[in-house]
Amino acid sequence: MSDRTIPEHIAIIMDGNGRWAKEKGLPRNEGHRRGTKALEKIISHADKIGVKHLTVYAFSTENWRRPQDEVDGLMKLFGQYIDKELKKVDKDSHRFHIIGDLESDVIPEELKAKIYLLQEKTKDKPGMCFHMAFNYGGRDEILRGCKKLIQDVQNGIVVLDEIDETLFSGYLDTKNIPDPDLMIRTSGEERTSNFLPWQLTYSEFYFTPCMWPDFTTKEFDKAIDAYNHRQRRFGKSE
């Protein structure tokens, strides 16, 4: 990895858990459980090779529409993941941060409390920052940011003529987080699905047919290899 540029910020749409389970004749929630195992390995590997920010799409604002038993299973998995992280918080170096609407009443209060606790306990960690997009929707994030900005304009905190992209970015969930350099989506789908629409404007996209539970550190490195063959111009000519 030493001769390659490691993206500062990598975003991942972890897709394919349900299809992976279906292909193997397993319940969908088993696919999500195996997906959590894959995520744990990717977090460790990304931190080890020098990624500064890793953002994953864990649960969208639209995912509440899924069957109740699947939603309940996902909430249980999230809770178990947080519990596990809290137990090893003194050993790990990475920070934990949620992007999304955490104030929503649809999120179980017990889970909210665990999330806030883990964020607080890891906020000063020196390693990679792991951002979990939970109860997140890109359009919802922009709307929430607009409402906060409008309120500040009405209260005289912000002057209308001062509003630019940099100022508005400070009203998003990703405030003070650099935009992703690379976005990876698994399972063969090639769309962003309401994930970081503001932030992915100049990101490089990498799509793989690999289902998320089968996504290994080797597959992760393949995505970084592909990124290293891209020429990023940010709207400029060659």
Phi and psi restraints in degrees (value plus and minus 20) as a CYANA .aco file:
   2 SER   PHI     -84.7   -44.7
   2 SER   PSI     -47.0    -7.0
   3 ASP   PHI    -113.4   -73.4
   3 ASP   PSI     -11.5    28.5
   4 ARG   PHI    -136.5   -96.5
   4 ARG   PSI     131.9   171.9
   5 THR   PHI    -102.4   -62.4
   5 THR   PSI     105.6   145.6
   6 ILE   PHI    -111.9   -71.9
   6 ILE   PSI     100.7   140.7
   7 PRO   PHI     -75.4   -35.4
   7 PRO   PSI     117.8   157.8
   8 GLU   PHI     -85.8   -45.8
   8 GLU   PSI     -59.4   -19.4
   9 HIS   PHI    -153.8  -113.8
   9 HIS   PSI     102.7   142.7
  10 ILE   PHI    -137.6   -97.6
  10 ILE   PSI     111.5   151.5
  11 ALA   PHI    -132.5   -92.5
  11 ALA   PSI     123.1   163.1
  12 ILE   PHI    -153.5  -113.5
  12 ILE   PSI     111.2   151.2
  13 ILE   PHI    -117.2   -77.2
  13 ILE   PSI      87.2   127.2
  14 MET   PHI    -104.9   -64.9
  14 MET   PSI      64.2   104.2
  15 ASP   PHI    -125.9   -85.9
  15 ASP   PSI     127.8   167.8
  16 GLY   PHI      91.2   131.2
  16 GLY   PSI     -16.2    23.8
  17 ASN   PHI     -80.0   -40.0
  17 ASN   PSI     -66.2   -26.2
  18 GLY   PHI     -86.3   -46.3
  18 GLY   PSI     -63.4   -23.4
  19 ARG   PHI     -87.1   -47.1
  19 ARG   PSI     -57.4   -17.4
  20 TRP   PHI     -78.9   -38.9
  20 TRP   PSI     -65.6   -25.6
  21 ALA   PHI     -85.7   -45.7
  21 ALA   PSI     -62.1   -22.1
  22 LYS   PHI     -81.6   -41.6
  22 LYS   PSI     -63.0   -23.0
  23 GLU   PHI     -81.6   -41.6
  23 GLU   PSI     -46.4    -6.4
  24 LYS   PHI    -121.8   -81.8
  24 LYS   PSI     -13.3    26.7
  25 GLY   PHI      49.0    89.0
  25 GLY   PSI       9.8    49.8
  26 LEU   PHI    -131.7   -91.7
  26 LEU   PSI     138.7   178.7
  27 PRO   PHI     -83.4   -43.4
  27 PRO   PSI     130.7   170.7
  28 ARG   PHI     -77.3   -37.3
  28 ARG   PSI     -58.1   -18.1
  29 ASN   PHI     -86.5   -46.5
  29 ASN   PSI     -43.7    -3.7
  30 GLU   PHI     -89.2   -49.2
  30 GLU   PSI     -55.5   -15.5
  31 GLY   PHI     -82.4   -42.4
  31 GLY   PSI     -60.9   -20.9
  32 HIS   PHI     -86.1   -46.1
  32 HIS   PSI     -57.7   -17.7
  33 ARG   PHI     -84.5   -44.5
  33 ARG   PSI     -64.4   -24.4
  34 ARG   PHI     -85.9   -45.9
  34 ARG   PSI     -53.5   -13.5
  35 GLY   PHI     -83.5   -43.5
  35 GLY   PSI     -56.0   -16.0
  36 THR   PHI     -84.4   -44.4
  36 THR   PSI     -58.6   -18.6
  37 LYS   PHI     -82.7   -42.7
  37 LYS   PSI     -62.0   -22.0
  38 ALA   PHI     -83.5   -43.5
  38 ALA   PSI     -60.8   -20.8
  39 LEU   PHI     -81.5   -41.5
  39 LEU   PSI     -63.3   -23.3
  40 GLU   PHI     -78.6   -38.6
  40 GLU   PSI     -59.5   -19.5
  41 LYS   PHI     -89.0   -49.0
  41 LYS   PSI     -59.2   -19.2
  42 ILE   PHI     -87.5   -47.5
  42 ILE   PSI     -61.0   -21.0
  43 ILE   PHI     -78.8   -38.8
  43 ILE   PSI     -68.0   -28.0
  44 SER   PHI     -81.9   -41.9
  44 SER   PSI     -63.4   -23.4
  45 HIS   PHI     -88.6   -48.6
  45 HIS   PSI     -63.3   -23.3
  46 ALA   PHI     -81.3   -41.3
  46 ALA   PSI     -62.6   -22.6
  47 ASP   PHI     -82.4   -42.4
  47 ASP   PSI     -62.3   -22.3
  48 LYS   PHI     -84.6   -44.6
  48 LYS   PSI     -58.4   -18.4
  49 ILE   PHI    -109.0   -69.0
  49 ILE   PSI     -22.4    17.6
  50 GLY   PHI      85.3   125.3
  50 GLY   PSI      -8.1    31.9
  51 VAL   PHI     -86.7   -46.7
  51 VAL   PSI     113.1   153.1
  52 LYS   PHI    -108.1   -68.1
  52 LYS   PSI     -54.7   -14.7
  53 HIS   PHI    -156.9  -116.9
  53 HIS   PSI     112.0   152.0
  54 LEU   PHI    -148.0  -108.0
  54 LEU   PSI     100.2   140.2
  55 THR   PHI    -138.0   -98.0
  55 THR   PSI     107.7   147.7
  56 VAL   PHI    -141.9  -101.9
  56 VAL   PSI     124.5   164.5
  57 TYR   PHI    -107.6   -67.6
  57 TYR   PSI      77.9   117.9
  58 ALA   PHI    -113.2   -73.2
  58 ALA   PSI     -61.2   -21.2
  59 PHE   PHI    -177.1  -137.1
  59 PHE   PSI     100.1   140.1
  60 SER   PHI    -111.6   -71.6
  60 SER   PSI     147.1   187.1
  61 THR   PHI     -84.2   -44.2
  61 THR   PSI     -44.4    -4.4
  62 GLU   PHI    -102.4   -62.4
  62 GLU   PSI     -38.9     1.1
  63 ASN   PHI     -87.8   -47.8
  63 ASN   PSI     -35.5     4.5
  64 TRP   PHI     -85.2   -45.2
  64 TRP   PSI     -36.2     3.8
  65 ARG   PHI    -100.2   -60.2
  65 ARG   PSI     -27.0    13.0
  66 ARG   PHI     -89.9   -49.9
  66 ARG   PSI     145.3   185.3
  67 PRO   PHI     -72.3   -32.3
  67 PRO   PSI     122.1   162.1
  68 GLN   PHI     -78.5   -38.5
  68 GLN   PSI     -56.8   -16.8
  69 ASP   PHI     -86.7   -46.7
  69 ASP   PSI     -52.4   -12.4
  70 GLU   PHI     -91.6   -51.6
  70 GLU   PSI     -63.2   -23.2
  71 VAL   PHI     -81.2   -41.2
  71 VAL   PSI     -65.4   -25.4
  72 ASP   PHI     -80.2   -40.2
  72 ASP   PSI     -60.1   -20.1
  73 GLY   PHI     -85.1   -45.1
  73 GLY   PSI     -59.1   -19.1
  74 LEU   PHI     -87.0   -47.0
  74 LEU   PSI     -62.0   -22.0
  75 MET   PHI     -82.3   -42.3
  75 MET   PSI     -59.0   -19.0
  76 LYS   PHI     -84.7   -44.7
  76 LYS   PSI     -62.0   -22.0
  77 LEU   PHI     -82.6   -42.6
  77 LEU   PSI     -63.4   -23.4
  78 PHE   PHI     -80.5   -40.5
  78 PHE   PSI     -64.4   -24.4
  79 GLY   PHI     -80.9   -40.9
  79 GLY   PSI     -62.9   -22.9
  80 GLN   PHI     -85.2   -45.2
  80 GLN   PSI     -58.5   -18.5
  81 TYR   PHI     -83.9   -43.9
  81 TYR   PSI     -65.5   -25.5
  82 ILE   PHI     -82.3   -42.3
  82 ILE   PSI     -63.6   -23.6
  83 ASP   PHI     -77.7   -37.7
  83 ASP   PSI     -63.8   -23.8
  84 LYS   PHI     -83.3   -43.3
  84 LYS   PSI     -62.0   -22.0
  85 GLU   PHI     -87.3   -47.3
  85 GLU   PSI     -57.1   -17.1
  86 LEU   PHI     -84.6   -44.6
  86 LEU   PSI     -54.4   -14.4
  87 LYS   PHI     -89.4   -49.4
  87 LYS   PSI     -49.2    -9.2
  88 LYS   PHI    -131.7   -91.7
  88 LYS   PSI       1.4    41.4
  89 VAL   PHI     -81.1   -41.1
  89 VAL   PSI     -49.2    -9.2
  90 ASP   PHI     -97.8   -57.8
  90 ASP   PSI     -35.8     4.2
  91 LYS   PHI    -116.3   -76.3
  91 LYS   PSI     -54.8   -14.8
  92 ASP   PHI    -102.4   -62.4
  92 ASP   PSI     132.2   172.2
  93 SER   PHI    -124.3   -84.3
  93 SER   PSI     -30.5     9.5
  94 HIS   PHI    -105.8   -65.8
  94 HIS   PSI     131.0   171.0
  95 ARG   PHI    -107.4   -67.4
  95 ARG   PSI     135.2   175.2
  96 PHE   PHI    -142.4  -102.4
  96 PHE   PSI     111.8   151.8
  97 HIS   PHI    -167.1  -127.1
  97 HIS   PSI     116.4   156.4
  98 ILE   PHI    -120.1   -80.1
  98 ILE   PSI     115.3   155.3
  99 ILE   PHI    -134.5   -94.5
  99 ILE   PSI     120.8   160.8
 100 GLY   PHI     113.3   153.3
 100 GLY   PSI     158.3   198.3
 101 ASP   PHI    -107.6   -67.6
 101 ASP   PSI      69.4   109.4
 102 LEU   PHI     -97.7   -57.7
 102 LEU   PSI     -34.2     5.8
 103 GLU   PHI    -103.1   -63.1
 103 GLU   PSI     -27.1    12.9
 104 SER   PHI     -82.4   -42.4
 104 SER   PSI     120.8   160.8
 105 ASP   PHI     -91.0   -51.0
 105 ASP   PSI     -34.3     5.7
 106 VAL   PHI     -95.8   -55.8
 106 VAL   PSI     -36.2     3.8
 107 ILE   PHI    -104.2   -64.2
 107 ILE   PSI     108.2   148.2
 108 PRO   PHI     -75.2   -35.2
 108 PRO   PSI     114.3   154.3
 109 GLU   PHI     -80.6   -40.6
 109 GLU   PSI     -56.9   -16.9
 110 GLU   PHI     -83.0   -43.0
 110 GLU   PSI     -59.5   -19.5
 111 LEU   PHI     -88.5   -48.5
 111 LEU   PSI     -61.1   -21.1
 112 LYS   PHI     -76.0   -36.0
 112 LYS   PSI     -66.7   -26.7
 113 ALA   PHI     -80.3   -40.3
 113 ALA   PSI     -61.1   -21.1
 114 LYS   PHI     -85.8   -45.8
 114 LYS   PSI     -60.4   -20.4
 115 ILE   PHI     -82.9   -42.9
 115 ILE   PSI     -68.1   -28.1
 116 TYR   PHI     -81.3   -41.3
 116 TYR   PSI     -58.1   -18.1
 117 LEU   PHI     -85.5   -45.5
 117 LEU   PSI     -64.8   -24.8
 118 LEU   PHI     -86.0   -46.0
 118 LEU   PSI     -59.1   -19.1
 119 GLN   PHI     -81.5   -41.5
 119 GLN   PSI     -63.2   -23.2
 120 GLU   PHI     -85.8   -45.8
 120 GLU   PSI     -61.9   -21.9
 121 LYS   PHI     -92.2   -52.2
 121 LYS   PSI     -41.0    -1.0
 122 THR   PHI    -130.4   -90.4
 122 THR   PSI     -17.4    22.6
 123 LYS   PHI     -82.3   -42.3
 123 LYS   PSI     -43.8    -3.8
 124 ASP   PHI    -127.1   -87.1
 124 ASP   PSI      -7.4    32.6
 125 LYS   PHI     -85.4   -45.4
 125 LYS   PSI     126.2   166.2
 126 PRO   PHI    -105.9   -65.9
 126 PRO   PSI     -30.8     9.2
 127 GLY   PHI    -108.8   -68.8
 127 GLY   PSI    -179.3  -139.3
 128 MET   PHI     -78.5   -38.5
 128 MET   PSI     126.9   166.9
 129 CYS   PHI    -118.0   -78.0
 129 CYS   PSI      99.5   139.5
 130 PHE   PHI    -118.2   -78.2
 130 PHE   PSI      94.2   134.2
 131 HIS   PHI    -123.4   -83.4
 131 HIS   PSI     102.3   142.3
 132 MET   PHI    -124.2   -84.2
 132 MET   PSI      99.0   139.0
 133 ALA   PHI    -101.4   -61.4
 133 ALA   PSI      85.3   125.3
 134 PHE   PHI    -147.9  -107.9
 134 PHE   PSI     109.7   149.7
 135 ASN   PHI      30.8    70.8
 135 ASN   PSI      27.1    67.1
 136 TYR   PHI    -133.0   -93.0
 136 TYR   PSI     118.4   158.4
 137 GLY   PHI    -163.5  -123.5
 137 GLY   PSI     113.4   153.4
 138 GLY   PHI     -80.2   -40.2
 138 GLY   PSI     -64.1   -24.1
 139 ARG   PHI     -87.0   -47.0
 139 ARG   PSI     -58.4   -18.4
 140 ASP   PHI     -82.4   -42.4
 140 ASP   PSI     -61.3   -21.3
 141 GLU   PHI     -80.9   -40.9
 141 GLU   PSI     -65.1   -25.1
 142 ILE   PHI     -85.7   -45.7
 142 ILE   PSI     -61.5   -21.5
 143 LEU   PHI     -83.4   -43.4
 143 LEU   PSI     -63.2   -23.2
 144 ARG   PHI     -83.2   -43.2
 144 ARG   PSI     -60.1   -20.1
 145 GLY   PHI     -83.8   -43.8
 145 GLY   PSI     -61.3   -21.3
 146 CYS   PHI     -82.2   -42.2
 146 CYS   PSI     -63.3   -23.3
 147 LYS   PHI     -82.7   -42.7
 147 LYS   PSI     -61.5   -21.5
 148 LYS   PHI     -85.2   -45.2
 148 LYS   PSI     -61.2   -21.2
 149 LEU   PHI     -86.2   -46.2
 149 LEU   PSI     -64.2   -24.2
 150 ILE   PHI     -79.5   -39.5
 150 ILE   PSI     -61.2   -21.2
 151 GLN   PHI     -82.3   -42.3
 151 GLN   PSI     -60.7   -20.7
 152 ASP   PHI     -89.3   -49.3
 152 ASP   PSI     -54.1   -14.1
 153 VAL   PHI     -85.6   -45.6
 153 VAL   PSI     -65.0   -25.0
 154 GLN   PHI     -83.8   -43.8
 154 GLN   PSI     -51.6   -11.6
 155 ASN   PHI    -108.0   -68.0
 155 ASN   PSI     -18.4    21.6
 156 GLY   PHI      58.7    98.7
 156 GLY   PSI      -8.4    31.6
 157 ILE   PHI     -98.9   -58.9
 157 ILE   PSI     -54.4   -14.4
 158 VAL   PHI    -142.6  -102.6
 158 VAL   PSI     117.0   157.0
 159 VAL   PHI    -111.7   -71.7
 159 VAL   PSI     112.9   152.9
 160 LEU   PHI     -71.3   -31.3
 160 LEU   PSI     -64.6   -24.6
 161 ASP   PHI     -89.0   -49.0
 161 ASP   PSI     -32.2     7.8
 162 GLU   PHI    -106.1   -66.1
 162 GLU   PSI     -30.6     9.4
 163 ILE   PHI     -91.9   -51.9
 163 ILE   PSI     103.4   143.4
 164 ASP   PHI    -160.9  -120.9
 164 ASP   PSI    -195.1  -155.1
 165 GLU   PHI     -81.1   -41.1
 165 GLU   PSI     -60.6   -20.6
 166 THR   PHI     -83.9   -43.9
 166 THR   PSI     -65.8   -25.8
 167 LEU   PHI     -83.4   -43.4
 167 LEU   PSI     -65.4   -25.4
 168 PHE   PHI     -83.7   -43.7
 168 PHE   PSI     -56.4   -16.4
 169 SER   PHI     -77.3   -37.3
 169 SER   PSI     -48.7    -8.7
 170 GLY   PHI     -91.5   -51.5
 170 GLY   PSI     -28.8    11.2
 171 TYR   PHI    -120.2   -80.2
 171 TYR   PSI     -18.8    21.2
 172 LEU   PHI    -113.0   -73.0
 172 LEU   PSI     146.7   186.7
 173 ASP   PHI     -82.9   -42.9
 173 ASP   PSI     -43.4    -3.4
 174 THR   PHI    -114.3   -74.3
 174 THR   PSI       3.0    43.0
 175 LYS   PHI     -70.3   -30.3
 175 LYS   PSI     111.4   151.4
 176 ASN   PHI      49.2    89.2
 176 ASN   PSI      -7.3    32.7
 177 ILE   PHI    -129.9   -89.9
 177 ILE   PSI     108.7   148.7
 178 PRO   PHI     -84.1   -44.1
 178 PRO   PSI     128.5   168.5
 179 ASP   PHI     -82.5   -42.5
 179 ASP   PSI     129.5   169.5
 180 PRO   PHI     -81.0   -41.0
 180 PRO   PSI     118.7   158.7
 181 ASP   PHI    -102.9   -62.9
 181 ASP   PSI     -54.8   -14.8
 182 LEU   PHI    -157.0  -117.0
 182 LEU   PSI     113.5   153.5
 183 MET   PHI    -137.9   -97.9
 183 MET   PSI     106.3   146.3
 184 ILE   PHI    -130.6   -90.6
 184 ILE   PSI     113.8   153.8
 185 ARG   PHI    -147.8  -107.8
 185 ARG   PSI     109.9   149.9
 186 THR   PHI    -113.7   -73.7
 186 THR   PSI     151.3   191.3
 187 SER   PHI      62.4   102.4
 187 SER   PSI     -17.0    23.0
 188 GLY   PHI      72.2   112.2
 188 GLY   PSI     -30.5     9.5
 189 GLU   PHI     -94.3   -54.3
 189 GLU   PSI     122.9   162.9
 190 GLU   PHI    -145.8  -105.8
 190 GLU   PSI      47.9    87.9
 191 ARG   PHI    -172.4  -132.4
 191 ARG   PSI     145.8   185.8
 192 THR   PHI    -114.9   -74.9
 192 THR   PSI     -36.7     3.3
 193 SER   PHI      31.5    71.5
 193 SER   PSI      28.2    68.2
 194 ASN   PHI      46.8    86.8
 194 ASN   PSI       6.6    46.6
 195 PHE   PHI    -123.7   -83.7
 195 PHE   PSI      94.0   134.0
 196 LEU   PHI      30.3    70.3
 196 LEU   PSI      30.9    70.9
 197 PRO   PHI     -81.6   -41.6
 197 PRO   PSI     -54.1   -14.1
 198 TRP   PHI     -93.1   -53.1
 198 TRP   PSI     -62.5   -22.5
 199 GLN   PHI    -101.1   -61.1
 199 GLN   PSI     -43.6    -3.6
 200 LEU   PHI    -109.0   -69.0
 200 LEU   PSI     -10.8    29.2
 201 THR   PHI     -70.3   -30.3
 201 THR   PSI     -63.6   -23.6
 202 TYR   PHI    -137.9   -97.9
 202 TYR   PSI       0.0    40.0
 203 SER   PHI     -96.3   -56.3
 203 SER   PSI     133.3   173.3
 204 GLU   PHI    -106.4   -66.4
 204 GLU   PSI     116.7   156.7
 205 PHE   PHI    -124.0   -84.0
 205 PHE   PSI     119.7   159.7
 206 TYR   PHI    -152.7  -112.7
 206 TYR   PSI      98.5   138.5
 207 PHE   PHI    -132.0   -92.0
 207 PHE   PSI     116.4   156.4
 208 THR   PHI    -153.7  -113.7
 208 THR   PSI     123.8   163.8
 209 PRO   PHI     -92.9   -52.9
 209 PRO   PSI     -31.3     8.7
 210 CYS   PHI     -80.0   -40.0
 210 CYS   PSI     107.5   147.5
 211 MET   PHI     -90.7   -50.7
 211 MET   PSI     128.6   168.6
 212 TRP   PHI     -76.7   -36.7
 212 TRP   PSI     -63.0   -23.0
 213 PRO   PHI     -80.1   -40.1
 213 PRO   PSI     -42.4    -2.4
 214 ASP   PHI    -115.9   -75.9
 214 ASP   PSI     -17.5    22.5
 215 PHE   PHI     -97.9   -57.9
 215 PHE   PSI      91.1   131.1
 216 THR   PHI    -122.3   -82.3
 216 THR   PSI     156.3   196.3
 217 THR   PHI     -83.9   -43.9
 217 THR   PSI     -49.7    -9.7
 218 LYS   PHI     -85.6   -45.6
 218 LYS   PSI     -61.8   -21.8
 219 GLU   PHI     -85.1   -45.1
 219 GLU   PSI     -57.7   -17.7
 220 PHE   PHI     -81.6   -41.6
 220 PHE   PSI     -64.1   -24.1
 221 ASP   PHI     -85.8   -45.8
 221 ASP   PSI     -52.9   -12.9
 222 LYS   PHI     -82.8   -42.8
 222 LYS   PSI     -58.0   -18.0
 223 ALA   PHI     -85.1   -45.1
 223 ALA   PSI     -59.2   -19.2
 224 ILE   PHI     -88.4   -48.4
 224 ILE   PSI     -56.7   -16.7
 225 ASP   PHI     -79.1   -39.1
 225 ASP   PSI     -66.0   -26.0
 226 ALA   PHI     -82.4   -42.4
 226 ALA   PSI     -60.7   -20.7
 227 TYR   PHI     -79.4   -39.4
 227 TYR   PSI     -57.5   -17.5
 228 ASN   PHI     -90.2   -50.2
 228 ASN   PSI     -32.8     7.2
 229 HIS   PHI    -119.1   -79.1
 229 HIS   PSI     -15.4    24.6
 230 ARG   PHI    -112.6   -72.6
 230 ARG   PSI     130.1   170.1
 231 GLN   PHI    -130.1   -90.1
 231 GLN   PSI      93.1   133.1
 232 ARG   PHI    -114.9   -74.9
 232 ARG   PSI     100.1   140.1
 233 ARG   PHI    -134.2   -94.2
 233 ARG   PSI     -35.3     4.7
 234 PHE   PHI      31.9    71.9
 234 PHE   PSI      23.2    63.2
 235 GLY   PHI      67.1   107.1
 235 GLY   PSI     -25.5    14.5
 236 LYS   PHI    -108.9   -68.9
 236 LYS   PSI     141.7   181.7
 237 SER   PHI     -99.9   -59.9
 237 SER   PSI     146.4   186.4
